[in-house]
């Protein structure tokens, strides 16, 4: 439960590759950010980067949610100087300067758009010097100050997560809350002393919820504290501010809220997501980003049952004209994806397979009266399958007498290796395959990694899917009372 509090704001939470690719498309449709190549000297970013290779390219990227949009690029001179000369003012927000070996640093852009900085390639944050822009000078002062305090807070959160007794949890809550409260006080004082437009937003977004001593005395039990933390986590997020979307702290906080702080069940996540979308509905840019973000980050979710969020988002927003996108092909693809995902949701009966077994008999996934059936898709050449299938076999030998069957589907192309694998590991369950490729199993059962497990009940309804072998064992053991 306490793992939700263990993530600092210095790290961004990533989403799936498929989600990121689709989000990039939508962001490009939403924002007009063009590469700037004019030689006007009205707007300049001049960098001196010690240790950078001469001629290497540095990219200036505009933050837009989870996407980084290329705005300009420049090559390093023999002395490590990189100069961006822009014809038009940059839009306000955070910009990432991406250097060689994926090294990077950020600059805050508001009114001042002639900026000179110097740093070392290997450690740009600690070595950053800003020559003529007070907002970025104090931004880096803030980053280096907060890093020290954040490390202490993260240590306390780790202790809270590992606490074994209620009293231990309470002790860590008191210490952690006091540290967060002190850090927020530091941030408030920093804001008052240096009230710059973008920096103030960054600092406010980075604040975590903290109770006063009086509030904590009334809510000292762990459940009440966690509820308070969750309820106030987004207090400092202004979803109607056009700049919010273009700050790295926003995406980090959003991801932690929805994927970590919010309880990972359909009801809780749906309530949180629809609440956020309601808050952002008057900010078209924000809304147009959030709808696809929330939709596609749950497509193919590794959390059992959370793929239903994709279906709900698609049906309630994309396919009900609640978005601005009118691209018929994109809507067709989304509808097609929904049609595939819908019959595979938890609680639905798994569409039956009827495949030829190693015994030359056709076997249906519906056959048998076992209380539970494990359907596994595997490839005998897959290194994860080579590791996990023997673990499943060992577990199967223990629970088969308790009413558990296995229906193992080979999706590999080599019939000889399949037979050798079965013999080598003594797989005496139902072994089937489709070497003639008569059935599109990978698409029909959304198999995109191996091995892939489905857990079915006696009626062959889906209880869980796309979970790893250890989670499968834990889930089944709890149902078997083991």
matplotlib code that plots the C-alpha trace (Angstrom):
import matplotlib.pyplot as plt

x = [0.0, 2.8, 4.6, 2.5, 4.5, 7.9, 8.4, 10.1, 9.3, 12.8, 11.9, 9.3, 7.0, 6.9, 4.1, 4.0, 5.7, 2.5, 0.9, 3.8, 3.7, 0.0, 0.3, 3.1, 0.7, -2.0, 0.3, 1.6, -2.0, -2.7, 0.3, 2.0, 5.6, 7.9, 11.6, 13.1, 16.0, 16.0, 19.2, 17.5, 19.3, 16.3, 16.0, 19.1, 20.1, 23.9, 25.4, 29.0, 29.1, 32.4, 33.2, 30.8, 32.2, 32.8, 30.1, 27.7, 24.0, 22.1, 18.3, 16.0, 12.8, 9.5, 7.8, 4.2, 2.9, 4.7, 6.0, 9.1, 8.6, 11.6, 11.9, 15.4, 18.8, 22.4, 25.9, 28.6, 31.7, 35.2, 35.2, 31.9, 29.7, 26.2, 24.0, 20.3, 19.3, 15.5, 13.3, 10.2, 9.8, 9.6, 6.3, 6.5, 7.2, 10.0, 12.5, 14.8, 18.3, 19.2, 22.9, 25.1, 24.8, 21.2, 22.6, 20.2, 19.2, 16.1, 15.6, 12.5, 11.3, 9.1, 9.8, 13.6, 14.6, 18.3, 20.0, 23.6, 24.5, 27.5, 27.8, 29.6, 28.2, 28.5, 26.7, 24.9, 22.6, 25.3, 27.6, 25.1, 25.9, 23.3, 24.8, 21.9, 18.6, 17.6, 14.7, 16.9, 19.7, 17.3, 15.7, 19.0, 19.6, 16.2, 17.0, 20.2, 18.7, 15.6, 17.6, 19.2, 15.8, 14.1, 16.7, 15.8, 12.1, 12.6, 14.5, 11.6, 9.1, 11.1, 11.0, 7.3, 6.8, 8.9, 7.1, 5.9, 3.6, 1.0, 3.1, 6.1, 4.0, 2.7, 6.3, 7.4, 4.2, 5.1, 8.7, 7.8, 4.9, 7.1, 9.9, 7.4, 5.8, 9.3, 10.1, 6.8, 7.6, 11.1, 9.4, 6.9, 9.6, 11.6, 8.6, 8.1, 11.7, 11.9, 8.4, 9.2, 6.2, 7.4, 9.6, 6.6, 4.5, 7.3, 7.6, 3.9, 3.5, 6.3, 4.6, 3.4, 0.4, 1.4, -0.8, -0.4, 0.4, -3.2, -4.5, -2.0, -3.1, -6.7, -5.6, -2.7, -3.8, -2.2, -5.5, -6.6, -3.2, -3.1, -6.6, -5.6, -2.5, -4.6, -7.4, -4.9, -2.3, -3.4, -4.2, -1.6, -2.3, -4.1, -5.7, -6.9, -3.5, -2.2, 1.4, 0.9, 1.0, 4.4, 6.1, 7.9, 6.6, 3.0, 3.4, 5.4, 2.7, -0.1, 1.4, 2.1, -1.5, -3.2, -0.8, 0.5, -1.5, -5.0, -6.0, -5.6, -9.1, -11.5, -13.9, -11.2, -9.2, -12.3, -13.5, -10.1, -9.7, -13.2, -12.6, -9.4, -11.0, -13.9, -11.3, -9.6, -12.6, -12.2, -8.6, -8.8, -5.1, -5.0, -8.1, -7.0, -3.8, -5.4, -8.1, -5.7, -3.2, -5.7, -7.1, -3.9, -1.8, -4.3, -4.3, -2.4, -2.0, 0.1, -2.2, -4.8, -8.2, -7.1, -7.5, -11.1, -10.1, -9.1, -12.5, -14.4, -12.3, -12.7, -16.4, -17.1, -14.8, -13.4, -16.4, -19.0, -17.7, -16.3, -13.0, -12.0, -10.4, -12.3, -9.8, -12.0, -9.1, -7.9, -11.5, -11.7, -8.5, -9.7, -13.1, -11.2, -9.0, -12.1, -13.7, -10.6, -10.3, -14.0, -14.4, -11.1, -12.1, -12.1, -15.5, -16.1, -16.0, -12.8, -13.6, -13.1, -10.2, -10.3, -6.8, -4.9, -3.0, 0.2, -1.9, -3.4, -6.8, -8.6, -9.0, -11.2, -10.3, -13.8, -13.4, -13.1, -14.9, -12.0, -12.6, -9.8, -8.1, -4.7, -4.4, -0.7, 0.6, 4.3, 7.1, 9.7, 12.4, 11.5, 13.9, 11.1, 9.1, 12.0, 12.2, 8.5, 6.9, 8.9, 7.8, 4.2, 4.7, 6.0, 3.0, 0.6, 1.7, 0.8, -2.6, -3.9, -5.4, -7.3, -9.1, -6.7, -6.1, -3.6, -4.3, -1.0, -0.9, 2.4, 2.7, 6.2, 6.7, 8.8, 6.9, 10.0, 11.2, 7.7, 7.6, 11.2, 10.2, 7.1, 9.2, 12.1, 9.8, 7.3, 4.3, 1.4, -1.3, -3.3, -0.7, -2.0, -0.7, -1.7, 1.4, -0.7, -1.7, -5.4, -6.3, -5.0, -4.3, -1.9, -4.5, -7.6, -6.2, -4.1, -0.8, 2.0, 4.5, 5.4, 4.5, 1.0, -1.3, -5.1, -6.7, -10.3, -13.0, -15.1, -17.4, -14.3, -14.8, -11.6, -10.4, -7.0, -4.7, -1.3, 0.1, 3.5, 3.8, 4.4, 1.3, -0.7, 0.4, -0.5, -3.9, -4.8, -3.4, -5.7, -8.7, -7.7, -7.1, -3.4]
y = [0.0, 2.4, 2.0, 4.8, 7.2, 6.0, 7.9, 11.3, 14.0, 13.9, 10.8, 10.7, 7.7, 6.2, 4.6, 1.8, 2.3, 1.9, 4.6, 7.0, 6.6, 7.3, 10.2, 11.7, 11.6, 13.4, 15.9, 16.8, 17.2, 19.4, 21.7, 23.7, 23.8, 24.3, 24.0, 27.5, 28.2, 31.9, 33.8, 36.6, 37.3, 38.4, 35.2, 33.1, 30.3, 30.1, 27.1, 26.2, 22.5, 21.1, 17.6, 17.5, 16.1, 18.7, 18.5, 16.5, 17.6, 19.1, 19.2, 21.8, 20.0, 21.5, 19.6, 18.7, 16.2, 13.0, 14.1, 16.1, 18.1, 19.1, 22.8, 23.3, 21.7, 22.9, 21.4, 21.9, 23.9, 22.7, 24.6, 23.1, 26.1, 25.5, 28.3, 28.3, 31.4, 31.7, 34.0, 33.8, 33.7, 30.3, 29.4, 29.5, 26.3, 23.8, 23.0, 20.0, 20.2, 16.7, 16.1, 13.1, 9.9, 10.9, 13.6, 16.5, 19.5, 21.7, 25.4, 27.4, 29.8, 32.8, 36.4, 36.3, 34.6, 35.5, 33.0, 32.1, 29.0, 26.8, 23.3, 20.0, 17.2, 14.5, 16.4, 19.4, 20.1, 20.3, 22.3, 24.7, 28.4, 30.8, 34.1, 36.4, 34.9, 35.1, 32.6, 29.8, 30.7, 30.3, 27.3, 25.4, 26.7, 25.3, 21.9, 21.5, 22.5, 20.3, 17.3, 17.1, 17.3, 14.9, 12.2, 12.4, 12.2, 9.2, 7.4, 7.8, 6.7, 3.6, 2.9, 3.4, 0.9, -1.7, -1.1, -4.3, -3.0, -0.3, 1.6, 1.4, 2.9, 5.7, 6.5, 6.8, 8.8, 11.4, 11.7, 11.7, 14.2, 16.5, 16.3, 17.0, 19.9, 21.4, 21.0, 22.6, 25.5, 25.8, 25.8, 28.5, 30.7, 30.2, 31.1, 34.3, 35.3, 34.5, 35.0, 34.1, 32.9, 29.5, 28.7, 29.4, 26.9, 24.3, 24.6, 24.5, 21.4, 19.6, 20.0, 16.9, 16.8, 17.3, 17.6, 20.2, 18.9, 19.4, 17.5, 14.7, 14.3, 13.7, 11.4, 9.4, 6.0, 4.9, 4.5, 8.0, 9.5, 7.7, 8.9, 12.4, 12.1, 10.8, 13.4, 16.3, 15.0, 17.2, 20.3, 22.4, 21.4, 24.0, 22.1, 25.4, 26.9, 26.7, 26.4, 23.5, 20.9, 22.1, 21.5, 18.2, 18.2, 17.9, 14.7, 13.2, 14.1, 13.0, 9.6, 9.0, 10.1, 7.8, 4.8, 4.8, 6.9, 5.9, 2.4, 0.2, -1.0, 0.0, 1.9, 4.0, 4.8, 5.6, 8.0, 9.8, 10.0, 11.4, 13.9, 15.1, 15.4, 17.4, 19.8, 20.2, 20.5, 24.3, 24.0, 22.4, 21.9, 20.0, 18.1, 17.0, 15.6, 13.9, 11.9, 9.9, 9.7, 8.1, 5.9, 4.4, 4.0, 1.3, -0.5, -3.7, -2.8, -5.2, -4.7, -7.4, -6.2, -2.6, -3.0, -2.4, 1.3, 1.4, 0.1, 2.6, 5.5, 4.6, 4.1, 7.1, 9.7, 8.7, 6.8, 9.2, 12.3, 13.7, 14.5, 17.0, 14.4, 13.6, 11.3, 8.4, 6.0, 6.6, 6.1, 2.9, 1.6, 2.4, 0.7, -2.3, -2.4, -2.2, -5.0, -7.1, -6.2, -6.4, -10.2, -10.6, -8.5, -10.0, -11.6, -12.5, -16.1, -16.8, -17.3, -21.1, -22.6, -26.0, -27.0, -30.2, -31.8, -33.6, -36.8, -36.0, -35.3, -32.0, -30.4, -27.5, -25.0, -25.5, -29.1, -30.5, -29.7, -28.4, -25.6, -23.6, -23.7, -22.1, -21.2, -20.5, -19.3, -20.1, -20.6, -23.3, -21.0, -18.1, -17.6, -16.5, -19.5, -21.8, -20.4, -20.1, -23.2, -25.6, -23.4, -23.8, -27.6, -27.9, -25.8, -27.8, -31.1, -29.6, -28.1, -30.5, -32.8, -29.7, -29.1, -27.2, -28.0, -26.5, -25.8, -25.1, -23.4, -23.4, -20.3, -21.2, -22.3, -25.5, -28.6, -30.6, -28.3, -28.3, -32.0, -32.0, -29.3, -31.3, -34.5, -32.8, -31.1, -34.0, -31.7, -34.1, -31.5, -30.7, -29.6, -28.1, -26.0, -24.5, -25.0, -24.6, -21.1, -21.7, -19.5, -16.0, -16.8, -13.9, -11.3, -13.1, -13.5, -10.3, -12.3, -9.7, -11.3, -14.8, -16.6, -15.2, -16.7, -16.6, -17.9, -19.2, -20.3, -23.4, -21.8, -20.7, -17.0, -14.9, -14.3, -12.8, -12.4, -11.1, -11.7, -13.3, -16.8, -15.8, -13.5, -16.3, -18.7, -16.3, -15.5, -19.2, -20.2, -17.6, -19.1, -22.6, -21.7, -22.7]
z = [0.0, 0.9, -2.4, -3.7, -1.5, -2.6, -5.8, -5.8, -8.3, -9.8, -12.0, -14.7, -14.9, -18.3, -20.2, -22.8, -26.2, -28.1, -25.9, -26.4, -30.2, -30.4, -28.0, -30.2, -33.1, -31.2, -29.8, -33.2, -34.4, -31.4, -31.2, -34.0, -33.1, -36.1, -36.6, -36.5, -38.9, -39.5, -38.8, -36.9, -33.6, -31.6, -29.7, -28.7, -26.4, -26.2, -24.4, -23.6, -22.8, -21.5, -22.7, -25.6, -28.9, -31.6, -34.3, -32.2, -32.4, -29.6, -29.9, -28.3, -27.4, -26.2, -23.4, -24.1, -21.6, -22.1, -25.5, -26.5, -29.6, -31.7, -31.9, -33.2, -33.4, -33.5, -33.7, -31.1, -32.2, -31.6, -28.3, -27.1, -27.9, -29.1, -30.4, -31.1, -33.2, -33.4, -35.5, -33.3, -29.6, -27.9, -26.3, -22.5, -20.6, -20.1, -22.9, -22.8, -24.4, -25.4, -25.9, -26.8, -24.9, -23.9, -21.5, -21.0, -19.0, -18.9, -19.3, -18.3, -21.0, -20.2, -21.1, -21.2, -24.5, -24.7, -22.4, -21.9, -20.0, -19.4, -17.9, -18.0, -20.2, -17.6, -14.8, -16.2, -13.2, -10.6, -12.8, -14.5, -14.6, -16.0, -17.0, -17.9, -16.8, -13.2, -13.6, -14.8, -12.3, -9.4, -11.0, -10.8, -7.3, -6.4, -8.1, -6.2, -2.9, -3.2, -4.2, -0.7, 1.0, -1.4, -0.7, 3.0, 2.3, -0.1, 2.7, 5.1, 2.4, 1.9, 5.6, 5.6, 2.8, 4.7, 8.0, 9.6, 12.4, 12.6, 15.2, 12.9, 10.1, 12.3, 13.3, 9.7, 8.8, 11.5, 10.3, 6.6, 7.0, 9.0, 6.3, 3.5, 5.5, 6.0, 2.3, 1.3, 3.6, 1.9, -1.5, -0.4, 0.9, -2.3, -4.3, -2.4, -2.7, -6.4, -7.9, -11.5, -13.7, -14.8, -11.8, -9.5, -11.4, -11.3, -7.5, -6.9, -9.0, -7.1, -3.7, -2.0, 0.5, 4.1, 7.2, 9.8, 13.3, 14.4, 11.3, 11.8, 15.4, 14.3, 11.4, 12.8, 11.5, 8.2, 6.3, 7.1, 6.2, 2.9, 2.1, 2.8, 0.7, -2.2, -1.9, -1.9, -4.3, -7.2, -5.2, -6.8, -10.4, -12.5, -15.3, -16.9, -17.1, -20.7, -19.5, -17.1, -19.9, -20.9, -17.5, -16.8, -13.3, -14.6, -16.5, -13.6, -11.1, -13.4, -13.9, -10.2, -9.4, -11.8, -11.9, -8.3, -5.8, -7.1, -6.2, -9.3, -9.9, -12.6, -10.3, -8.6, -11.7, -13.8, -11.0, -10.9, -14.7, -15.3, -12.5, -14.1, -17.5, -16.0, -14.5, -17.8, -20.1, -20.5, -21.6, -25.0, -25.3, -22.0, -22.7, -26.1, -24.6, -21.6, -23.5, -25.6, -22.8, -20.4, -23.3, -24.7, -21.5, -20.4, -23.8, -23.1, -19.4, -17.4, -14.4, -14.3, -15.5, -16.2, -20.0, -19.3, -18.9, -22.5, -23.6, -21.3, -22.5, -26.1, -25.9, -23.8, -25.4, -28.8, -30.1, -28.7, -30.4, -27.2, -28.9, -31.6, -33.8, -37.0, -38.6, -39.8, -40.1, -36.6, -35.2, -37.3, -35.7, -32.2, -32.9, -34.2, -31.1, -28.9, -30.8, -30.1, -26.4, -25.4, -25.4, -23.5, -20.5, -17.1, -16.4, -20.0, -21.2, -23.1, -26.8, -27.2, -29.2, -30.9, -31.8, -32.7, -29.8, -29.7, -29.4, -32.8, -31.2, -31.4, -28.0, -27.1, -24.4, -23.1, -22.4, -19.0, -15.7, -13.7, -11.2, -12.8, -16.1, -16.9, -20.6, -21.5, -24.9, -25.3, -27.7, -26.8, -28.3, -26.0, -23.1, -20.7, -21.7, -21.1, -17.6, -16.7, -18.2, -16.0, -13.0, -14.2, -14.5, -10.9, -9.7, -11.8, -10.2, -6.8, -7.7, -10.4, -7.8, -6.4, -9.7, -11.9, -15.6, -18.1, -21.8, -23.3, -26.8, -28.7, -30.9, -32.1, -35.7, -35.1, -34.4, -33.7, -31.0, -29.5, -29.2, -27.7, -25.2, -24.1, -23.6, -21.9, -19.3, -19.0, -19.8, -19.2, -19.6, -22.8, -25.4, -28.6, -31.5, -34.9, -37.0, -40.2, -39.0, -39.7, -36.8, -36.0, -32.4, -31.6, -32.7, -31.4, -27.9, -27.9, -27.4, -27.7, -25.3, -24.2, -22.1, -21.7, -19.1, -18.8, -15.6, -16.1, -13.7, -14.0, -16.6, -18.5, -17.6, -17.5, -13.9, -14.8, -17.8, -18.8, -15.4, -14.6, -13.3, -9.6, -9.6, -11.2, -8.5, -5.7, -7.2, -7.6, -4.2, -2.6, -4.4, -3.5, 0.1, 0.0]

ax = plt.figure().add_subplot(projection="3d")
ax.plot(x, y, z, "-o")
ax.set_aspect("equal")
plt.show()
